[in-house]
Amino acid sequence: AAPAASAADTSNMLSRYLGQELNHRIGAGRVLDADYFKRIDALNYTMIHDDGQHVESDVDALADRVARQFGQIDYMINNAAYAGEDRTVQEQTLENWNRVVATNLTSQFLVARASLRHMIPRRSGVILTFSSTAALRGFERKSHYTASKLGIFGFTRTLALEVGRHGIRANTVVPGAVKTELLASYFERIARERGVDA
């Protein structure tokens, strides 16, 4: 039997599928062949800023690099997610809160803003953000995560109102539960606390 796909493999497959679908739907007319994905892989880019400095300039530089590599930015898909440490509001630390909000919400703003510099002059583009069902119902000890994911709704709705006049669409996707390491570790912890099998 074939080995099960890892969360990273699943994420990569989903990203490629979304890219192909968006490319088809917005009519960019570009053939997504092996060379296209080699150029995407060549853009592999990791930014780690524990001190929070230089993040804006690095995001802008990445958007410029993508535009140079492909000639334009047709769509931006932001699926950043970080759960942080599970804490009640009373136990919550500002450091834990800020890191989750920065990853899940501030990143959406920075990458969208950087992409818009290339989309608005062309009057074309799609910005797709990902939220979570956690934003709709809340979870104990997840105030930081649920607040950040709920914030994506407000951000994307406002963004859509602002950029629609420039021919750009902005939408939020709220997928159901997806079997990832993040979700599995959460359920395992809950099961341990309740003394049941995960």
N, C-alpha and C positions, 0 to 999 in steps of 0.2 A: 504494500500500500504506500502511496505517496505520503511524505511527511506533511504534517499540518503546517500551514503558513503561519509565520510569526506575525506579531502585531505590526512590526516594521514592514514586512512583506505586504501585508494586507493594506497598510497605509499607502505604500508605494503603488500598489495596483489600483487602489481607489483614486489616487492623485492622477495617474495616467488615464484612467477611464474618464474622470471628470474633465481632464484636459482635452481628450479626444471629443467628448460630447460638446463641450463649450466651443471648441474650434469649429466643429460642424455647424452648431446652431448660430454662432455669430458670423459665420460666413467668411472666415479669414482666408480660406482657400489655400491653406498650407498643408502639404502632405506630411503626416506624422510618421516618418519612417525611422529606421534604426539610427540614422545619423542625427535626426532631431533629438532623440532621447540621449544620445552620446553627448550632445551639446548641453542638455539639461544636467546630466550627471557631472559634466565639467564645471558646472556652476555651484556644485556642492559647497555650501558656505555656512560656517558656524560662527555665531557671535556670542561670546560669553563676557558679560560685564558685571562682575560682582559689585562694583562700585557705582554702576549706573551711568558712567561717563562714556561719551563718544557713541552712544547708541544711535542717536538721531543721524549723525553723519555716516555711520556704517550702514544703516538702513537705506539712506539716500544713495549711497555708493552702490549698494547691491541692486537697487532698482535701475540705476544707470548702467550697470554691468549687464543686466538682463536685456535692457533695451538695445545695447550695442550688439550683444550676441545674436539677438533675434530680429533686430530692426525696429521693434515696437513691443509694447505690452498690451496684449489683447484682453487678458483677464488676470485677476489676482485671487488666489484661493488661500484663505488664512484659517488654518486648523490648529493653531497653537493651543496647548492644554497642559496645565500643571496643577496638581491637586493640593500640594503643600501638606503640612502636618494637620491632622484632624484635631481640632480644638473647639471647645464650646466658646461662645462669645466672651464669657467671663475669663476663660483661660487664654484667649487669643493674644498673640503678640503682634506688634506693629510690623516687625520684620517679616513674619510669616504671611500676614495680610498683604503687605506691599509686594512681596515677591509673586504671589498668586495673581494679584490684580495687574501687575506689570506684564506678566507672561500672557494672561488670558484676555486682557482688555486693552491695555496700553499698546501692546504689539499690533492689535487690529488697527488702531489709529495711525501708528507710525508707518506701517506698510501700506495702508490705503492712501495716506497723504503722499508718500513717495511715488506710488503708482499713478496717482492722479496727475502728477507733473507731466507724465508721458501720455496719458489718456485724453485729457481735456483738449490739448491742441488738435488732436485727431477727431474729437467729438465721437469717440467710440470706446467701449470697454465694458467689462463686467467685473464687479467686486463681489466676491462670495465669502461670507463669514460663517463660521460654525459656532453654534451655541450648544446647549445641552438641555435635556429634559429636567436636569437638576434645577434649572432656572425657573421652571414652571411649578415645582412642588416643594423645593427645599429639602435639605437633609440635615439631620443633627450633626453638629461639629463640622459643618461645611459652609458656614456663613460666608467665608472669604471666597470659596469656589462658586457658590450659587449667586452671590452678588456680582462677581466678575462676569459670569455667563449671562445673567440678566441684563447687565450693562450693555452687552453686545446687541441686544434687541434695540435699545434706545439709540445707540450709536449708529447702527445700520439704517434704522428708519430715518434718522436725521440726515445721514449721508445720502440716502436715496432722494430725499427732497431737494438737497443741494445740487446733486450732480445730474439729476434727470434732465434738466434743461441743456446739459452738455452732451446728451445722447449716451449717457453711461447708466448702467443698471447696477443696483446694489441690493442684495438679498441675503437673508440669513437661513441657513439650513439647521434644523434641529433633529438630528438622527436619534433613533431609539438606542437602547443599550447595545453597545458593540463590545464583543469579547476582546478586551485588550489587557495588558499586564496591569494597567492602572485600575481597571474595574475589578479584575480578579483579586488583586491585593486588598481592595476595599472590602469585598465580600468575605474574603478569608479572615480579615480582622474582625468583622462583625460576627462571623460564625464562632470564632475563638471566644469573643466576649460573651456570647450567648450559650456557649458550651455545646454547640451542634456542629455537624459536618457541613463543610462548605459545598 
